[in-house]
């Protein structure tokens, strides 16, 4: 059971890293000039690290979660 939970966590983090990489690579989104200067390299880096899942540095995982937070927000506004 623990192995299955670890597998699901790794799969979820893999998907999150790939989603964040895709957002950074999207030319239809507007980026601040500072981020725009590094976003393609950061996208490639996140893509390369995606397969590590939970083995990634916790700060990198948090960065990914922050990048995709607005994209995954399903809050219904007033």
HELIX and SHEET records of a PDB file:
HELIX    1   1 UNK A    2  UNK A   25  1                                  24    
HELIX    2   2 UNK A   33  UNK A   36  1                                   4    
HELIX    3   3 UNK A   39  UNK A   49  1                                  11    
HELIX    4   4 UNK A   50  UNK A   55  5                                   6    
HELIX    5   5 UNK A   58  UNK A   69  1                                  12    
END                                                                             
